[in-house]
């Protein structure tokens, strides 16, 4: 109900009739708001009242809200919330995991993800973790306040999509972490302590575990789900039989570790055989080859971290390969660890070492056995961490002694980088004079290490782009520009006249991000906003590989939304993990913007040269308005002269005075051999080898020698072109910086 009889006092305050007198309140004019017309009437009345009362600062509406006596009572709270303690008062956090493959699937994953976060789990306070939801099911790793664990578990059991479909229930770590312990239990971020999980992230994916299978299998038919104590007895029995000479196949089961090699290297069950995969998608070819000669009724036991990967492995072994005696560890290593702690504390664990986990802890030590080698000294250890140098941050295995002496870094160079970083901000005395420090006397093994240590480091996002590239496209990880070259590209882009860059060859977006950062700086200096294809700061990047496009688009989207600092790095980390399917890009053009200044278009092409030549002729479907200031060529090496010619022959692509930068012009240093004529048709650089070995080496090196000749021919031709000035830098694999006259 709305009231229009107001009293306005001198300070502009509005009093309702009841504030003035009971008589005034009784005579107040009220009307209900039940339609759009009532809303319009109300605002019109407020405007009229405002015009008649000059003391008012703004139009005012007084709304009277009353309870509908006929309204039904609110529903009672769910039973699982009854008598629940305050989760914010919990003194500890409990790590847990679970997965579910409901037979009917999940009809609307987006809606279900929203329901989990905003309806089911909201009352439990500081619940954090990473949950993947897909049509096939749910995969969750979480931390929950310990004092509400029973209520949380009852909540999950009440959810139809989970309930009885959570195979083996909820996996709970045997030891809760005190609140203060939880805050520092994860791997440090930017040198600062961090918890295993910082927020609750529920992501919708195509699959909850990326498997790479051509068709989906029936996850309900995945072999025998063996309880942990039965598993323990079987592994122990197999160990004893091996001691007396019994071999696998002679009444001893084949125990397969279905995790990746970085997991199995730090911990595994006795007698287990690792698949030695880099990622889960490689499992199927490995299993086919390993089991090709294994009888179909042979006993096969499989295990993984929490059990979800073994559901898919078990389904594959039974349904695709036809094995009839397949079992899997119920609840995985996590359930085994908890069960032994709760029900068989006097038993020797059959799992030795550290259980690698997919949260900020990176591992839970089950026994103190060292199975892997320390990266810095070679001693046996099972401690997993990341290099503290943010420019490196590689996953590594390092013993406690080296972790101390190397300051949690992987090398002397990274240690020195950390020390140099620690000195920033304290290198001047009270008089403003620069102070010397013993930590500045770093020991560097190469000029590259020295140069990196004395250059401004890239922002956090770039480190994650490198890691994501190694994770998703490992064979091409060496193709990323890297810190030193990336900083150079950013600086060159920032010094252009308009901040307009064309990149030929996006790959996973490292150099693209550098150009976008530089273009925004150029636009900021010129006070130019909203750059686009027609004018202003703008990056256009062309790529043909769909896998690279998917990853690059994800990186550029994160950069557009979160920038290039710690928050962007945190978001980028989510692109890798146990479930690692990237969002698939179906559009031919992906657009984004950085800092509200520089625009960007990632364009899918089949022939980048044809596009550039069409631009030069003014006939391209993606024709730019203003020409570019800077063209970066990291595309087909056999057509480099054609790319450069298209840029030089027309000002529609590249402005006069603009730069062309060509990558890889030294081609692993082999241009020296090409320039000396060593790589001719009859050249045989393997003269000391036996014939078979020689043939293998020749095949491996033939393409490298051919491209070295191509690069040498390009370098020789471009330096003779009167339309350009050239500087060739021996940075990484060589950069040719060509200025159009």
Secondary structure, 3 states (H helix, E strand, C coil): CEECCCEECCCCCEECHHHHCHHHHHCCCEECCCCHHHHHHHHHHHHHHHHHCCCCCCCCCEECCCCCCCCCCCCCCCHHHCCCCCHHHCCEEEEEEEEECCCCCCCCHHHHHHHHHHHHCHHHCCCEEEEEEECCEEEEEEEEEHHHHHHHHHHHHHCCCCHHHECCCCEECCCCEEHHHHHCCCCCECCECCCCCCCEEEEECCCCCCCCCCCCCCCCCCCEEECHHHHHHHHHHHHHHHHCCCCCCCCCCEEEECCEHHHHCCEEECCCEECCECCHHHHHHHHHHHCCCCCCCCCEEEECCCCHHHHHHHHHHHHCCCCCCEEEECCHHHHHHHHHHHHCCCCCCCEEEEECCCCCCCCEECCCCCCEECCCCCCEECCEEECCCCCCCCEEECCHHHHHHCCCCCCHHHHHHHHHHHHCCCCECCCCCECCCHHHCCCCCCHHHHHHHCCCCCCHHHHHHHHHHHHHCHHHHHHCCCHHHHHHHHHHHHCCCCCEEEEECCCCCHHHHHHHHHHHHHHHHCCCCCCCCCCCCEEEEEECCHHHHHHHHHHHHHHHHHCCCHHHHHHHHCCCCCCCCCCCCCCCEEEEEECCCEEEEEEECCCHHHHHHHHHHCCCCCCCCCCEEEEEECCCHHHHHHHHHHHHHCCCCEEEEEEEEEECCCHHHCHHHHHCCCCCCCCCCCCCCCHHHHHHHHHHHHHHHHHHHHHHHHHHHHCCCCCEEEEEECCCCCEEEEEEC
